C-alpha cells in the first residue's frame, strides 16, 4: 500500500541512519538581523523579567492567572492528546494498546475479519479431517516394555510416523494462516486510519502480495531448518558420546539463534504487505525496525503466544473430552501405549473445537503483528504524522513538519 499516503518506506527515515529536516527560522538576508517572520526591532537585552507577585495597594493590577498570584489554572498547557482516527492513538503504543487495538479492529470489522477467518478455518479443518481419516497412516504402536535397541527403534518409528502425520496438516494450516494474515493486515491498516473495509476491497489489495507472502512463509522455516542442521549435524556425524554432547551444545546454540532470528523477522510480513517490499527486502526491513527494540518485541510476541496457548487450551480440552465420550474411545488405550482408533464423531467434535480456536487466533495474531509494525515505525520514523495526514486529521496538513 505504498501507493497511498503513510505506508511507503521512507527514503531518509531515522531508521536508515539519516536525520529528518528540522524547520528553522530563515537566515538574515543582509547579515545584520533576523528576517522572515522575525521582527527586525527587538527589545534590548536585559529589559525583561518574569512577573513578580503584585503589591496589595490600591490601583494595583490583579495578577494574571497562572503566574502565582491569583487563582491557579493551567499556566503551561500539556501536550495535546494524540490524534485517534481509528482503533489506536497515533503515537507510540503500549503493550495493552497493541493487544486492545487488535481486538478493537476485529470487533469493528468482524464481518470482514472474523467472517473470512471462519470460512478459511472451516475449509482447512475439513481438509485436515479428511486427510486424517483417509490419507495418513495409522499411528505406530509402542511397546512400553521394550528395552535397548528395540525401544530405540520403536521410538524412532513413532517419531517418524508423527512427523509424517503432522506434515500435511501443518502445510494446510500454514496456507490458511497466510491467507488470513494477508487480509487482516489490510484490515488493520485501514482501521488505523478509521476507514471502512469490505472483504472485496481487502482481497483486491492483498491478492498481488499472496505469492511473495507465500515465499516468505516458506523461506523462514527453511532458514531455521538450515540453522538446526548446522547446529546438530557435526555431533550426529561423530556418533559417539562426545558427538552426542556436541549435538546437544549445537542444538542449544541453534535454538538461541533461531529465537533471535524469529523475533528479528517478526515484522517481515507486514512490511511485505504494506510497503510492497520484496521477500529479502522485507526481512531486512523487519530486522532494521526490530534493531534496538528486540527485547520489547520479544515480550509482545511472548505474551501473544501465551494468550493464544491459553485460548487453545481452554477450548481444545473440553472439546477433546466431549469427543472421547461421544466416540466411545477407551481411555486405557492412551495409557498403555496402544494407538487408539478414532471414529468420525471424534474427528468432527475436535474439528469443531479447532475451527473455533483458529477463527479467533489467526486474525488476533495477525493484528498484533501489524500493530507492532505500526508502533515501531511510529517510534523510529514518525509514521504517526504521515498517518494523521492520510486520515485528514485537523492540524496535520502537508506543511506540518516531521518531529
Secondary structure, DSSP 4 states (H G I P E B T S, - for coil): -TTSTT-SPPTT-GGGT-PPP---PPPPSSSSS--TTS-S--PPTT---PPPPP--STTPPPPPTTSSSS----SS--PPPPP-SSSS-SSPPPHHHHHHHHHHHHHHTHHHHHHHHHHHHHHHHHHHHHIIIIISPPPPP--TT--HHHHHHHHHHHHHHHHHHHHHHHHHHHHHHHHHHHHHHHHHHHHHTT----HHHHHHHHHTTHHHHHHHHHHHHHHHHHHHHHHHHHHHHH-SHHHHHHHHHHHHHHHHHHHHHHHHTTTHHHHHHHS---HHHHHHHHHHHHTT-HHHHHHHHHHHHHHHHHHHHHHHHHHHHHHHHHHT--THHHHSS------HHHHHHHHHHHHHHHHHHHHHHHHHHHHHHHHHHHHHH-HHHHHHHHHT-TT--TTPPP-
